[in-house]
Amino acid sequence: MTFFRMQLFAIALGLAMLAGCSMSGDTKLAEQAVTNFHQMLDAGQIDAIYATSSDDLKKLATREQFVTFMTHVHEKMGMTKSTTELNWHIDYNTSAEIVTLTYATVFGGGNAKESFVFGIQDGKALLSGYHIK
């Protein structure tokens, strides 16, 4: 391996390590945000979930729409019993870092598959989307 190739390899390895640290930190932020989401949902703090969500979510749904939807979810599914992370995906672009997490969740009223989309801004994971099946 030539000296130039070794330098390129070292730079690429360093960048990959930095990206890995960022990915790990971003997923940890999002994972903690999922825990907070379930705690707030179980406590009936749906307004607070909406208030701390991203502007992207607020553009998609009014407070009333979000509260109605999440109230229905909470009434139908009940309290969160357990969650298991199924997969995650991070999308980096020039305007934001987007973390998508998918969970198998056991509620008091049944099982569901939940997908959370978080925008990472200023070291915080802000809810940008939520889907439940």
N, C-alpha and C positions, 0 to 999 in steps of 0.2 A: 504494500500500500504506500503510495507516495505521500510526502509530507502534506501536500495540498489536500489530498483526499482525507488524511487523518484529521486535519483541521476542520474540514467540512463535517466529518463524522462527529467530532467532538462538539461542534456548534449544534448540529442536529440533535444529538443526545441531550445536550443542555436545554435546548428549547423544549424537547419532549418532556424532560423532567419538570421544567417550570409549568408547562401546560398540565401535567399530571397533578401537581400541587394545587393549581387553581381549580381543576376539575373536582378534586377531592374536597376542597373547601366549599365549592359551590354546591355540590351534592349534599354535603353535611348541612349547609344552611337550609336547603330545600327540605331535607329530611326532618330537620327540627321544625320547620314551618308546617309540615304535615302533622306532626305531633300536636303543635299548637292549634292547628285548624280543628282537629278532632276534639281536643279539650274544650275549645270555645263552642263548637257545635253541641257537644254534650251538655254544656252549661247554658245553652240557649242564647249565646252571645253572637247571634248572626249579624246584627248591626255592626258589631265590632270587627267581624271578619271582613265585611264589606268596606268599612272605614279604613282598614289597613291594607286593602287590596291595591293593585296597580291601576294607573289611569287607563290602561288598555282594557281591563275588565269593566271599569266604570263606563267606558265608551260602548261596551257591548250590552250592558244591562243596567237599568236604573236600580236604585236602592230597593225600591218596592218589588221589582221583578226578582232580584236576587234573594231578598228576604222571603218572598212567597215560595220560590223554588226550594231554598234550603230548609224552610220550615216544613214543607211537604216531605223532603228527604228525611229530615229528622223524625217527623211523626211516623212515617212508614217504616224506617229502618231501626229506629231506637238508638240506644247507647252503643258506643264503640266498644267492642270486646277485645279485638286483636287486629293487628295489621301485619302483613308480610309484603315486603317490597319485591315486586316481580322484575322490574327493569327500570332503567333510567336512560335519559338521552340529554346531552348538552349541545346546544346550538350557539355558537359564537358568531356574532356579526358586528358591524361597525357601530350600531346603536345600542345593543344590549346583549346580555348573556341570558339565554333561556334554558331553564332546566325543566324537563318533563319527567315525572315519576309516576309509575304505575304500581298500584297496590292491590292485593287481594285482602279485603277487609271483612271481618266478621262483626256484624252488628247484632244487637239483641233481637232484631226482627228478621235476620237473614244474612246471607252472604252477598257481597258486591265486589265489582272490579271498579276501582277508582283511578282516575288519571288527574294529576295535578300539573299545572303549568305555572312556573314561577319565573318572573323577571328578576335578575340579580342586579340590584342598584345600591351603591354606597354600602356594601356589606350586608344588605338585607335581602331576603327572599320575599318578593311581593306577589301575591296570588294574581295570576293573569287569566287563568282558566280552570274550570273544574268540570269533570264528566264522571257520571256514575252509571253503571249497568248492573 
